[in-house]
Amino acid sequence: MSATTFKGGVHPAEYKELSLGSPVEAYLPKGDLVFPLNQHIGAPAKPVVAKGDHVLAGQLIAEAGGFVSANIVSSVSGTVKAIENRTTISGGRADCIVIENDQKYELAPGVGTRRKAEDISDEIIINAVKAAGIVGMGGAGFPTHVKLMPKNKNDIKFVIANGCECEPYITCDDRLMQDHPRRIVDGLKLVLSLFDNAQGVVAIEDNKPQAIKTMQEICAGEPRISVQVVQTKYPEGGERNLISVISGRDLHLGQLPADVGSIVCNVASLNAIYDAVYKSTPLMERYFTISGDAVKNPKTVIAKIGTSASELVEAAGGLKDGATVKKVLCGGPMMGIAMGTLDVPIQKANNALTLMTTDPVEEAEKVQTACIRCGRCARVCPIHLVPQMMARDAENGDYEHYEKIYGLDCISCGSCSYVCPSKRPLMQTFKQAKAVIMARKKAEKAAAAAK
């Protein structure tokens, strides 16, 4: 574990100082709560409530729709107002459960019941995590109980707590590590208890000195856990890059982290595991950052899942006087999703809203030129692709060659677009190419099944 970074990557301006110093406060939503049934990787959840039902905070409202799926619980008490198709934070549409908040926040029976350490078994851990509906909270949204059940559990050598938080503006994981290091470590120890041959590593970028200090203090004396300070560089927190840095092994397309002996959990997911196992509390809320140069009082809040994004912007004081918002992102400026409206609910895997007075994409389009073949994109690609050649295939519609030579390895980090002197929308081009290829595969599979 001698490496501190990976080859490639970029150093965008961080802007974390905007929100890092503000106190973290719990925000209680005023309006309806909306719960998309597809807020995780895998099959959508299936409703177990109906319009008119009264629900309590922590109550199951939709159960996992398959092995790779996740439960959804209500984060408030109130009445099921509707189950209907709505716009989600990604801009797509999905079936959603809408709950009218009664402002009482009454807990469902059993929520908050504490378990003793001696009563906790592997089966209890897995079942508690599954019941709680925990997913990857760094953005991926993969159901955590599935991640904790690899076929080759004896081959797991590293359980990595991802505290890198390399995306600009976002500080929710940094604040969580400062505020609740013990909960994170206890969650990590629960995961480690499932893997007898593994060591726990808390990975933190070196631009988070206070988080490093608090985590090192809590981990002191822990025989199976260490803190590894890694270089501040984007995308250091990407799963593939982090596994390479910590374990020295490369994760290739089609492989899961467990295939190279690693399990990676975001620190927020580990905090949720602690709640689920020790406190019988499902995933109802999370640390969430609202930032950007258009926001009056950038901050991190404790937000309930299903809260409207517009309410969270108001919780940060709304917009600065005279500010005109040109870009709203779910996430940060490198991998964030552009939003057309704030009238959408935040989901389990969402960690931030970034409101900007300029639109970098719009500005780049004004000065975009043809590729000058400088090779900068290839030098910064964290997984060693050749974006210049990929863009040529994608723009020519040669998707067969694109897939044959480059596969679908691109992680959409945006490093290539960031350094391109010609201001070409490389990442967007690759996203579109991947979508076309995946749509074709789906159509071919359906056609084959119909024969």
C-alpha positions as CSV (number, residue, x, y, z in Angstrom):
1,M,0.0,0.0,0.0
2,S,2.8,2.4,-0.9
3,A,1.1,4.2,-3.7
4,T,-0.7,7.5,-3.0
5,T,-2.3,8.1,-6.4
6,F,-2.9,6.7,-9.9
7,K,-1.4,7.6,-13.3
8,G,-3.4,10.3,-15.0
9,G,-6.1,12.6,-13.6
10,V,-6.5,16.3,-13.3
11,H,-6.4,19.0,-10.6
12,P,-9.6,21.2,-11.0
13,A,-10.2,24.1,-8.6
14,E,-11.7,22.7,-5.4
15,Y,-14.1,25.4,-4.1
16,K,-14.7,23.3,-1.0
17,E,-14.1,26.3,1.2
18,L,-17.5,27.6,0.2
19,S,-19.4,25.1,2.3
20,L,-16.9,23.4,4.6
21,G,-16.9,25.9,7.4
22,S,-20.7,26.1,7.9
23,P,-22.4,24.2,10.7
24,V,-24.2,21.0,9.7
25,E,-27.9,21.2,10.5
26,A,-30.8,18.8,10.1
27,Y,-33.4,20.0,7.6
28,L,-37.0,19.1,8.1
29,P,-38.9,19.2,4.8
30,K,-42.0,21.3,4.5
31,G,-43.6,19.8,1.4
32,D,-44.4,16.4,0.1
33,L,-41.8,13.7,0.0
34,V,-41.3,11.8,-3.3
35,F,-39.6,8.4,-3.6
36,P,-38.7,7.1,-7.0
37,L,-38.8,3.4,-7.2
38,N,-35.6,3.2,-9.3
39,Q,-33.2,5.1,-7.1
40,H,-30.6,2.3,-7.2
41,I,-28.8,0.1,-9.7
42,G,-31.0,-2.9,-10.6
43,A,-34.7,-3.7,-10.8
44,P,-37.1,-1.0,-9.5
45,A,-38.6,-1.5,-6.1
46,K,-42.2,-2.7,-5.9
47,P,-44.7,-0.6,-3.8
48,V,-46.2,-2.3,-0.7
49,V,-48.4,0.7,0.1
50,A,-51.4,2.2,-1.6
51,K,-52.9,5.7,-2.0
52,G,-54.5,6.8,1.2
53,D,-52.3,4.6,3.5
54,H,-50.9,6.2,6.6
55,V,-47.2,5.5,7.0
56,L,-44.5,6.1,9.6
57,A,-40.9,7.2,9.4
58,G,-38.8,4.1,8.7
59,Q,-41.7,2.1,7.4
60,L,-41.1,0.0,4.3
61,I,-43.0,1.5,1.4
62,A,-41.5,-0.4,-1.5
63,E,-39.6,-3.8,-1.5
64,A,-36.7,-4.8,-3.6
65,G,-37.8,-6.0,-7.0
66,G,-35.1,-8.6,-7.4
67,F,-31.8,-9.8,-6.2
68,V,-30.1,-6.6,-7.4
69,S,-32.5,-4.1,-6.1
70,A,-33.1,-2.2,-2.8
71,N,-35.9,-1.6,-0.3
72,I,-37.3,1.9,0.0
73,V,-38.5,3.3,3.3
74,S,-40.4,6.5,4.1
75,S,-38.3,9.2,5.7
76,V,-41.3,10.9,7.3
77,S,-44.7,10.0,8.7
78,G,-47.8,11.0,6.7
79,T,-50.2,9.8,4.1
80,V,-49.6,8.2,0.7
81,K,-50.9,10.9,-1.6
82,A,-50.2,9.1,-4.9
83,I,-48.2,6.5,-6.8
84,E,-47.5,8.1,-10.1
85,N,-45.0,8.7,-12.8
86,R,-42.8,11.8,-12.2
87,T,-39.6,13.5,-13.3
88,T,-36.6,12.5,-11.3
89,I,-33.3,14.3,-10.6
90,S,-31.7,12.7,-13.7
91,G,-34.2,14.3,-16.0
92,G,-35.9,11.0,-16.8
93,R,-39.2,9.8,-15.5
94,A,-40.1,7.0,-13.0
95,D,-42.9,5.7,-10.9
96,C,-42.8,7.4,-7.5
97,I,-44.5,7.1,-4.2
98,V,-45.6,10.6,-3.0
99,I,-46.1,11.1,0.7
100,E,-47.8,14.0,2.3
101,N,-45.7,15.0,5.3
102,D,-47.7,15.3,8.5
103,Q,-44.7,17.0,10.2
104,K,-44.8,14.6,13.2
105,Y,-42.0,12.3,12.2
106,E,-43.4,9.4,14.1
107,L,-41.2,6.3,13.9
108,A,-42.3,2.9,12.8
109,P,-42.2,0.2,15.5
110,G,-38.7,-1.2,16.1
111,V,-36.9,1.7,14.5
112,G,-34.1,2.8,16.8
113,T,-34.0,-0.5,18.8
114,R,-30.4,-1.1,19.7
115,R,-28.6,-4.4,19.2
116,K,-25.8,-5.6,21.4
117,A,-22.5,-6.4,19.7
118,E,-22.6,-9.9,21.1
119,D,-25.9,-10.5,19.4
120,I,-24.7,-9.6,15.9
121,S,-24.0,-12.4,13.4
122,D,-23.1,-12.3,9.7
123,E,-26.7,-13.1,8.8
124,I,-28.0,-10.3,11.0
125,I,-25.6,-7.8,9.3
126,I,-26.6,-8.8,5.8
127,N,-30.3,-8.9,6.6
128,A,-30.2,-5.5,8.4
129,V,-28.4,-3.8,5.5
130,K,-30.9,-5.3,3.1
131,A,-33.9,-4.3,5.1
132,A,-32.5,-0.8,5.5
133,G,-32.3,-0.3,1.7
134,I,-28.7,0.9,1.8
135,V,-27.0,1.6,-1.5
136,G,-23.7,3.0,-2.6
137,M,-24.0,6.6,-1.4
138,G,-21.0,8.0,-3.3
139,G,-23.1,8.2,-6.4
140,A,-23.2,4.6,-7.8
141,G,-26.3,3.4,-6.0
142,F,-25.4,-0.3,-6.1
143,P,-27.4,-2.2,-3.4
144,T,-24.9,-2.7,-0.5
145,H,-26.3,-6.1,0.7
146,V,-25.4,-7.5,-2.7
147,K,-21.9,-6.1,-2.5
148,L,-21.4,-7.7,0.9
149,M,-22.2,-11.2,-0.5
150,P,-19.5,-12.0,-3.0
151,K,-19.0,-15.6,-4.1
152,N,-15.3,-15.5,-3.2
153,K,-15.5,-14.0,0.3
154,N,-12.3,-15.7,1.5
155,D,-10.4,-14.0,-1.3
156,I,-11.3,-10.5,-0.1
157,K,-8.1,-8.8,1.0
158,F,-9.2,-5.2,1.4
159,V,-12.3,-3.4,2.6
160,I,-11.8,0.2,1.5
161,A,-13.7,3.0,3.1
162,N,-13.8,5.7,0.4
163,G,-13.5,9.1,2.0
164,C,-11.7,10.7,-0.9
165,E,-14.5,13.0,-2.1
166,C,-12.5,14.3,-5.1
167,E,-15.3,16.2,-6.9
168,P,-15.1,20.0,-6.5
169,Y,-17.5,21.8,-4.2
170,I,-18.8,18.7,-2.4
171,T,-17.9,18.5,1.3
172,C,-20.6,16.2,2.8
173,D,-18.2,13.2,3.3
174,D,-15.5,15.4,4.8
175,R,-18.0,16.7,7.3
176,L,-19.3,13.3,8.1
177,M,-15.8,12.0,8.8
178,Q,-15.2,15.0,11.1
179,D,-18.5,14.7,12.9
180,H,-19.0,10.9,13.2
181,P,-15.7,9.0,12.8
182,R,-16.6,6.4,15.3
183,R,-19.8,5.5,13.5
184,I,-17.9,5.1,10.2
185,V,-15.2,2.9,11.8
186,D,-17.8,0.8,13.6
187,G,-19.6,0.3,10.3
188,L,-16.3,-0.6,8.7
189,K,-15.7,-3.2,11.5
190,L,-19.1,-4.7,10.8
191,V,-18.2,-5.2,7.1
192,L,-14.7,-6.5,8.1
193,S,-16.3,-9.1,10.3
194,L,-17.8,-10.7,7.1
195,F,-14.3,-11.2,5.6
196,D,-11.8,-13.0,7.8
197,N,-8.8,-12.4,5.5
198,A,-9.4,-8.6,4.8
199,Q,-7.8,-5.5,6.1
200,G,-9.7,-2.2,6.4
201,V,-8.3,0.9,4.8
202,V,-9.8,4.4,5.2
203,A,-8.7,6.3,2.1
204,I,-8.8,10.2,2.4
205,E,-7.3,12.8,0.1
206,D,-4.7,15.0,1.7
207,N,-6.8,18.2,1.3
208,K,-8.9,17.0,4.3
209,P,-6.6,17.5,7.3
210,Q,-9.3,17.6,10.0
211,A,-11.0,14.5,8.6
212,I,-7.6,12.7,8.5
213,K,-6.9,13.7,12.1
214,T,-10.3,12.5,13.4
215,M,-10.2,9.2,11.5
216,Q,-6.6,8.5,12.5
217,E,-7.4,9.1,16.2
218,I,-10.4,6.7,16.0
219,C,-8.4,4.1,14.1
220,A,-5.5,4.2,16.5
221,G,-5.1,0.7,18.1
222,E,-7.4,-1.0,15.6
223,P,-5.5,-4.1,14.5
224,R,-7.3,-4.5,11.2
225,I,-7.9,-0.9,10.1
226,S,-5.5,1.8,8.9
227,V,-5.9,5.3,7.4
228,Q,-4.2,5.9,4.0
229,V,-3.7,9.5,3.0
230,V,-3.8,9.7,-0.8
231,Q,-2.9,12.5,-3.2
232,T,-5.6,15.1,-3.9
233,K,-6.3,14.5,-7.5
234,Y,-9.5,13.9,-9.6
235,P,-10.8,11.2,-9.9
236,E,-8.9,9.7,-6.9
237,G,-12.2,8.5,-5.4
238,G,-13.2,6.6,-8.5
239,E,-13.6,2.9,-7.5
240,R,-11.2,1.6,-10.1
241,N,-8.5,4.1,-9.3
242,L,-8.9,3.7,-5.6
243,I,-8.6,-0.1,-5.8
244,S,-5.5,0.3,-7.9
245,V,-3.9,2.6,-5.4
246,I,-4.8,0.6,-2.3
247,S,-4.4,-3.0,-3.5
248,G,-2.1,-2.6,-6.5
249,R,-4.5,-4.6,-8.6
250,D,-6.4,-3.3,-11.7
251,L,-10.2,-3.6,-12.1
252,H,-11.1,-4.3,-15.7
253,L,-14.4,-4.0,-17.6
254,G,-16.9,-6.6,-16.6
255,Q,-15.2,-7.2,-13.3
256,L,-16.5,-6.4,-9.8
257,P,-14.2,-5.2,-7.1
258,A,-14.6,-8.5,-5.3
259,D,-13.0,-10.2,-8.4
260,V,-9.7,-8.4,-7.5
261,G,-10.1,-9.0,-3.8
262,S,-11.6,-5.7,-2.8
263,I,-14.9,-4.3,-1.3
264,V,-15.3,-0.5,-1.6
265,C,-17.9,1.3,0.5
266,N,-18.4,5.1,0.7
267,V,-18.0,6.4,4.2
268,A,-21.7,7.5,4.1
269,S,-22.7,3.9,3.3
270,L,-20.6,2.7,6.3
271,N,-22.4,5.2,8.5
272,A,-25.7,3.9,7.3
273,I,-24.6,0.3,7.9
274,Y,-23.8,1.3,11.5
275,D,-27.3,2.7,11.9
276,A,-29.0,-0.3,10.3
277,V,-27.2,-2.9,12.4
278,Y,-26.7,-1.3,15.8
279,K,-29.8,1.0,15.8
280,S,-32.3,-0.9,13.6
281,T,-32.6,2.4,11.6
282,P,-33.1,2.2,7.8
283,L,-31.7,4.7,5.3
284,M,-33.9,7.8,5.7
285,E,-31.4,10.7,5.6
286,R,-27.9,11.6,4.6
287,Y,-25.3,14.4,4.7
288,F,-25.9,16.6,1.6
289,T,-24.0,19.6,0.3
290,I,-25.6,22.7,-1.4
291,S,-23.0,24.9,-3.0
292,G,-21.8,26.9,-6.0
293,D,-21.2,30.6,-6.6
294,A,-24.9,31.2,-7.0
295,V,-25.8,30.0,-3.5
296,K,-26.2,32.5,-0.7
297,N,-25.0,30.4,2.2
298,P,-23.4,27.2,0.9
299,K,-23.5,24.4,3.5
300,T,-24.0,20.7,4.2
301,V,-27.3,19.7,5.7
302,I,-28.7,16.4,7.0
303,A,-31.4,15.9,4.4
304,K,-34.2,13.4,4.4
305,I,-34.4,11.2,1.3
306,G,-37.3,12.3,-0.9
307,T,-36.9,16.0,0.0
308,S,-37.4,18.4,-2.9
309,A,-34.2,19.9,-4.3
310,S,-35.8,23.3,-4.3
311,E,-36.4,23.1,-0.6
312,L,-32.7,22.3,0.0
313,V,-31.6,25.3,-2.0
314,E,-33.8,27.5,0.2
315,A,-32.3,25.8,3.3
316,A,-29.0,27.2,2.1
317,G,-30.4,30.7,2.0
318,G,-31.6,30.6,-1.6
319,L,-29.7,32.5,-4.3
320,K,-27.3,35.3,-3.8
321,D,-28.8,38.7,-4.3
322,G,-28.8,39.5,-8.0
323,A,-27.4,36.0,-9.0
324,T,-28.6,34.5,-12.2
325,V,-28.3,30.7,-12.3
326,K,-26.9,29.4,-15.6
327,K,-26.3,25.8,-14.5
328,V,-27.7,23.5,-11.9
329,L,-26.0,20.2,-11.2
330,C,-26.9,17.2,-9.2
331,G,-23.4,16.5,-7.9
332,G,-20.3,18.5,-8.9
333,P,-19.0,20.1,-12.1
334,M,-17.0,17.1,-13.3
335,M,-19.5,14.2,-13.2
336,G,-22.6,16.0,-12.1
337,I,-25.9,15.7,-13.9
338,A,-27.3,18.9,-15.4
339,M,-30.8,19.5,-14.1
340,G,-33.7,21.2,-15.9
341,T,-35.7,21.8,-12.7
342,L,-35.3,21.9,-9.0
343,D,-38.8,20.4,-8.5
344,V,-37.4,16.9,-8.1
345,P,-36.6,14.8,-5.0
346,I,-33.1,13.9,-3.8
347,Q,-32.4,10.2,-3.8
348,K,-30.2,7.9,-1.7
349,A,-27.1,8.1,-4.0
350,N,-27.3,11.9,-4.4
351,N,-24.8,13.9,-2.4
352,A,-24.9,17.5,-3.6
353,L,-26.5,20.3,-5.6
354,T,-24.2,22.8,-7.3
355,L,-25.7,26.1,-8.6
356,M,-23.4,28.1,-10.9
357,T,-23.7,31.6,-12.4
358,T,-21.8,30.4,-15.6
359,D,-22.3,27.3,-17.8
360,P,-18.9,25.9,-18.6
361,V,-20.4,23.7,-21.4
362,E,-22.0,26.8,-23.0
363,E,-18.8,28.8,-22.7
364,A,-16.8,25.9,-24.3
365,E,-19.1,25.6,-27.2
366,K,-18.4,29.2,-28.1
367,V,-14.7,28.5,-28.7
368,Q,-14.8,24.9,-29.7
369,T,-12.4,23.9,-32.6
370,A,-11.3,20.8,-34.3
371,C,-9.0,18.4,-32.5
372,I,-5.4,19.6,-32.7
373,R,-4.0,16.1,-31.8
374,C,-2.1,17.3,-28.8
375,G,-2.6,14.1,-26.8
376,R,-3.5,15.8,-23.5
377,C,-6.7,13.7,-23.2
378,A,-4.8,10.5,-23.3
379,R,-2.3,11.6,-20.8
380,V,-4.9,12.4,-18.2
381,C,-7.3,9.5,-18.8
382,P,-7.2,7.5,-15.5
383,I,-7.9,4.2,-17.2
384,H,-5.5,4.8,-20.1
385,L,-7.8,5.1,-23.0
386,V,-7.2,7.2,-26.1
387,P,-10.1,9.7,-26.1
388,Q,-9.0,11.3,-29.4
389,M,-9.4,8.1,-31.3
390,M,-12.6,7.2,-29.4
391,A,-14.1,10.5,-30.4
392,R,-13.3,9.9,-34.1
393,D,-15.2,6.5,-34.1
394,A,-18.1,8.0,-32.1
395,E,-18.5,11.0,-34.4
396,N,-18.3,8.8,-37.5
397,G,-20.9,6.4,-36.1
398,D,-18.5,3.5,-36.2
399,Y,-19.8,2.0,-32.9
400,E,-18.7,-1.5,-33.8
401,H,-15.0,-0.4,-34.0
402,Y,-15.5,1.8,-31.0
403,E,-16.6,-1.1,-28.9
404,K,-14.1,-3.6,-30.3
405,I,-11.1,-1.4,-29.6
406,Y,-12.1,0.6,-26.5
407,G,-15.0,-1.4,-25.1
408,L,-17.2,0.4,-22.7
409,D,-14.4,1.1,-20.2
410,C,-14.9,4.9,-20.1
411,I,-15.9,5.9,-16.5
412,S,-17.3,9.3,-17.7
413,C,-15.0,11.2,-15.3
414,G,-14.7,14.2,-17.7
415,S,-10.9,14.5,-17.3
416,C,-10.4,14.5,-21.0
417,S,-13.0,17.3,-21.6
418,Y,-11.4,19.3,-18.8
419,V,-7.9,19.5,-20.3
420,C,-8.9,19.7,-24.0
421,P,-7.6,22.9,-25.5
422,S,-10.1,22.6,-28.3
423,K,-12.9,22.5,-25.8
424,R,-14.4,19.4,-27.4
425,P,-17.3,17.7,-25.5
426,L,-15.5,14.4,-25.2
427,M,-17.2,13.0,-22.2
428,Q,-20.6,13.8,-23.6
429,T,-19.7,12.1,-26.8
430,F,-18.6,8.9,-25.1
431,K,-21.8,8.9,-23.0
432,Q,-23.8,9.1,-26.1
433,A,-21.8,6.3,-27.8
434,K,-22.2,4.1,-24.8
435,A,-26.0,4.7,-24.8
436,V,-26.2,3.8,-28.5
437,I,-24.2,0.6,-28.0
438,M,-26.2,-0.5,-25.0
439,A,-29.5,0.2,-26.8
440,R,-28.4,-1.9,-29.7
441,K,-27.4,-4.7,-27.4
442,K,-30.7,-4.6,-25.7
443,A,-32.6,-4.6,-29.0
444,E,-30.5,-7.6,-30.2
445,K,-31.1,-9.5,-27.0
446,A,-34.9,-8.8,-27.3
447,A,-34.9,-9.9,-30.9
448,A,-33.1,-13.1,-30.1
449,A,-35.5,-13.9,-27.3
450,A,-38.4,-13.4,-29.6
451,K,-37.3,-16.1,-32.0
